[in-house]
Amino acid sequence: MNARTPHRPVIRRARTAVAAAAAALSLTACGAVGGIAGGDGSQEPGKGDDLTVGLLLPDKTTARFERFDHPLIKKEVALLTHGRGKVAYANAESSTRRQSRQFQKLIADRVDVILVDAVDSRAIAPDVRRAKEAGIPVIAYDRLAEGPVDAYVSHDNELVGEVQARALVQRLGSNSLNSKVVMMHGDPGDPNTARFKRGAVTELKGDVKIVKEYDVRKWSPEAAKENMRKAIAAVGADGIAAVYSANDDMAGAAIDALKEAGVGEVPPVTGQDANLDAIQRIVSGEQYMTVYKPFELEATTAARMAVYKVQGRDVAFDALTQDLVDSPTHEDIPAALQTVVAVTRKNIEDTVVGGGGGARRPRWRTPEAGPRGARGGAWRRRGGGRPGVYTVRQICTPEYAADCAAIGLD
């Protein structure tokens, strides 16, 4: 692989590592940033606990939103507010207009804060401005919305692309320079797409031959499958050495197209989101890897940011938002960016499988010192490992039992 030229980061650290560590230790010592279980009870329930968090998620096709994000945020808000806080939830089901109506209803209902994962980051800006005019803070969740948002919580999305691309190059090994790669990017209207793409192209450029690239509107698996068919027709099924797919749904579609084209062995295909079907494809060897973005950490951090913002707990809020990001409309937005993990057959058990055969809620230690601050730095469960997402039983259905046994996942 060729030497890398450092690229200008789009993320800036709001504090130095020393300041972040000091803030984390100070808050932990005084109980301002408690554990997941709701702290040590040092803050008495009061007027600040009787609050409502508006939560707007973009679709139901992404499995994590209904299964993980919504219930995790709801549970964390209840824990932080001694059962008095509420979450007003709505899902846009991929409709920009529906999400705008939902947003305006939250404003009319005078919720205390709004967490929004925008269907369209640009189209949501007028609603963000309306909330600002009404005195309601808005926190962009998972996808950076335009307009005067108060903060942003997500993952380091450029790193996601880098991790995917590095995995492909490493898998291709010494043959990478001559390897033909098809790239399947996400929706061009999604600001995260540009970041995934930038990270991936930075890593792949000069190490492989990128023969076809596609932007897939609305991350549609159907469109991705059609694009893969076009790539196969242009390059030849046997000529494609690897597929960079920005997420798991498109990865599944690309794999289906390759199998329908009669390939003897599916080439390495990347993904993102650690969807259950993607994990099963990795177990069976059909998909090479996915990127696991710890949903629990992102969701609980978002809930804390929302509650702390409403309660005026500025020190606790600042300790969570150790990064600064820019949107097309605003600069220096406080952000909490979580790390990501590459998942392959070799580390499924250590990344997405809950210990003891079931997914368990993690118990946090005091965060390690680092530039990501009080909650965004290194983290682990007491006793080692990461919090599980799926049980072995969920992954290793009868169809995948033999493959699970082959990698010791049983």
Steps between C-alpha positions, in 0.01 A plus 500: 500500500622849423585758765215720613490875463334639812167658413342795672263374768143629502484449877661730751544429865320742727741436786841354549533146625617632837194721538269219392654261749473757776135566418422129494671432832344805664149413385540138597622596844206731571239274338404745223559236234363184651505147364238360271293400802424864582782616726531486877188702578695811596259721304153515650203471264362844427335723246777422250394133486151573370603538136415371153757401239375500141657220295472489120654205315512473120383153400399152601701317236819546703447235767691675776269802530193314624686217669775691678509880473144587602472262798853581621439876493162456670652286775794733558278810523290322762809400698647849491174662611395252768213380284349845450639583156316397184594438138261616224597274209420502129649321200493666158505170306737658245269796427647850518154659510380267774805580711442872457142460624624296794760764580244780490268304730779466757550876485125560540494257793782697665732208565813598690761376250500322164728217389477462123653259250402680182367322193644793302758706684447807282119491488477485880679835547184720500350286776820526701478879468136495614597302807779746573255791476270316741785455748520123454855356471563256215762224509584329171512124548707264281471731196611864514200722424541845350375807682582629850526166681631519857707182484564181307546139612612231259804298408820603328355445154818562303660232714219262401603528135866464589435184701297345218763580239794382712325170555460454123863585423626268770274221375623545143860488620787509254259492203323821599669725241353295216165442667186648346268647761139617462389773743139528614455830687194618690243769430668817366251705703626348825795699642641181651542357149764759413692418817485123445610553140786733593635254753470202267645665190793636701590146599430329168652751259829370367455156656225358276337567165162667557315398185143609580344735757132556571306737726184324615199721567335440837745213558259282302599130487300465179698781336825357634418161349427657162828694517685179583347335197626789286849462647498126433394562139778756452784328685400135501399304808836326526687828454371662819744437784309684774197718569504800728143535627430787737240306699367151565173528309685591180760233572227236506364631171844496337561145620164388358590652162839326499345164589234541230783570254643159585824594676669196647614678814364836613785754518559699821210738567492765773204630696397719789248484788555141618146399398409148607475371143842651425652326802352175373646563154840558662465175693423315176783672312281686252578848640853581607444765767272761648559803719344483844410841638413442867134603501473493876777752555366735233141477627580541869734789424225669299253457785748646748575796276128572461426478874809697602416771246148544639615490861773759440776262607756672281810337649358151453385588147840642405673189634305291249560727200878497465498543121408782262355449152383723217181469296438683171317771698677519836848456645634379834203284593568315828509128426539161663652260245524135594751247375422211263606135470567278198320165530620189313463127560800520731351738757122461487490353848708784643301781340130435450423188705381541856688302764325203649287446190301821529533870425565689822506860602859616563618626835737790450829564669637848544594606145863484404673828435494596134398770255143372468420611851288366778290248309639480149840349575608145561234292669450142609286278713630396840666168441593589139324486166234721346126513558320247286247578230382149413490163671662194350150355458394798289801471271537124481161396368481150346601642161826633647569239769778323309671827409478617863654175619783539249607829662434388857181702540273252672 
